[in-house]
């Protein structure tokens, strides 16, 4: 039963840390260009002729 007293705050803390990291990524524009990554895969810029 004492383990729950340690694991519950740790789990909540890690969950909040993940949530804040996700919100920071949204705010900093990490997900703003969803089409660019899909089109970048198809480009052959690195192939020399």
C-alpha atoms as an extended CHARMM CRD file, in Angstrom:
* protein
*
        49  EXT
         1         1  UNK       CA              0.0000000000        0.0000000000        0.0000000000  PROA      1               0.0000000000
         2         2  UNK       CA              2.9280000000        2.3330000000        0.6470000000  PROA      2               0.0000000000
         3         3  UNK       CA              4.0800000000        1.8620000000       -2.9420000000  PROA      3               0.0000000000
         4         4  UNK       CA              0.9260000000        3.5910000000       -4.2080000000  PROA      4               0.0000000000
         5         5  UNK       CA              1.8800000000        6.6910000000       -2.2410000000  PROA      5               0.0000000000
         6         6  UNK       CA              5.0890000000        6.9180000000       -4.2780000000  PROA      6               0.0000000000
         7         7  UNK       CA              3.9130000000        5.6940000000       -7.6650000000  PROA      7               0.0000000000
         8         8  UNK       CA              0.7710000000        7.8070000000       -7.9600000000  PROA      8               0.0000000000
         9         9  UNK       CA              2.5390000000       11.2130000000       -7.7310000000  PROA      9               0.0000000000
        10        10  UNK       CA              5.3150000000        9.9900000000      -10.0300000000  PROA      10              0.0000000000
        11        11  UNK       CA              2.7830000000        8.8250000000      -12.6220000000  PROA      11              0.0000000000
        12        12  UNK       CA              0.8360000000       12.0760000000      -12.3960000000  PROA      12              0.0000000000
        13        13  UNK       CA              4.0380000000       14.0940000000      -12.6560000000  PROA      13              0.0000000000
        14        14  UNK       CA              5.2010000000       12.2100000000      -15.7550000000  PROA      14              0.0000000000
        15        15  UNK       CA              1.7670000000       12.5900000000      -17.3220000000  PROA      15              0.0000000000
        16        16  UNK       CA              1.7780000000       16.3330000000      -16.7040000000  PROA      16              0.0000000000
        17        17  UNK       CA              5.3220000000       16.5750000000      -18.0470000000  PROA      17              0.0000000000
        18        18  UNK       CA              4.2390000000       14.8320000000      -21.2430000000  PROA      18              0.0000000000
        19        19  UNK       CA              1.2040000000       17.0980000000      -21.5430000000  PROA      19              0.0000000000
        20        20  UNK       CA              3.3110000000       20.2400000000      -21.1230000000  PROA      20              0.0000000000
        21        21  UNK       CA              5.8390000000       18.9430000000      -23.6800000000  PROA      21              0.0000000000
        22        22  UNK       CA              3.0220000000       18.3300000000      -26.1660000000  PROA      22              0.0000000000
        23        23  UNK       CA              1.5190000000       21.7740000000      -25.5630000000  PROA      23              0.0000000000
        24        24  UNK       CA              4.9560000000       23.3620000000      -25.9790000000  PROA      24              0.0000000000
        25        25  UNK       CA              5.3920000000       21.5220000000      -29.2880000000  PROA      25              0.0000000000
        26        26  UNK       CA              2.0300000000       22.8060000000      -30.4820000000  PROA      26              0.0000000000
        27        27  UNK       CA              2.8500000000       26.3640000000      -29.4420000000  PROA      27              0.0000000000
        28        28  UNK       CA              6.2860000000       26.3430000000      -31.0650000000  PROA      28              0.0000000000
        29        29  UNK       CA              4.8790000000       25.2190000000      -34.4270000000  PROA      29              0.0000000000
        30        30  UNK       CA              6.1640000000       21.6550000000      -34.5900000000  PROA      30              0.0000000000
        31        31  UNK       CA              2.9330000000       20.4640000000      -36.2230000000  PROA      31              0.0000000000
        32        32  UNK       CA              2.2520000000       23.4540000000      -38.4780000000  PROA      32              0.0000000000
        33        33  UNK       CA              3.5390000000       21.9080000000      -41.7400000000  PROA      33              0.0000000000
        34        34  UNK       CA              1.7550000000       18.5860000000      -42.1390000000  PROA      34              0.0000000000
        35        35  UNK       CA              1.9120000000       18.5760000000      -45.9490000000  PROA      35              0.0000000000
        36        36  UNK       CA              5.6160000000       19.3620000000      -46.1800000000  PROA      36              0.0000000000
        37        37  UNK       CA              6.8110000000       16.1160000000      -44.6240000000  PROA      37              0.0000000000
        38        38  UNK       CA              4.6000000000       14.0520000000      -46.9110000000  PROA      38              0.0000000000
        39        39  UNK       CA              5.9180000000       15.8080000000      -50.0060000000  PROA      39              0.0000000000
        40        40  UNK       CA              9.5410000000       15.8390000000      -48.8240000000  PROA      40              0.0000000000
        41        41  UNK       CA              9.6010000000       12.0430000000      -48.8320000000  PROA      41              0.0000000000
        42        42  UNK       CA              8.7560000000       11.9880000000      -52.5260000000  PROA      42              0.0000000000
        43        43  UNK       CA             11.4400000000       14.4520000000      -53.6610000000  PROA      43              0.0000000000
        44        44  UNK       CA             14.6270000000       13.0990000000      -55.2220000000  PROA      44              0.0000000000
        45        45  UNK       CA             16.9370000000       15.9900000000      -54.3940000000  PROA      45              0.0000000000
        46        46  UNK       CA             19.6910000000       13.7740000000      -53.0170000000  PROA      46              0.0000000000
        47        47  UNK       CA             20.0900000000       11.6670000000      -56.1870000000  PROA      47              0.0000000000
        48        48  UNK       CA             22.9440000000       12.8380000000      -58.4240000000  PROA      48              0.0000000000
        49        49  UNK       CA             22.4500000000       12.6630000000      -62.1650000000  PROA      49              0.0000000000
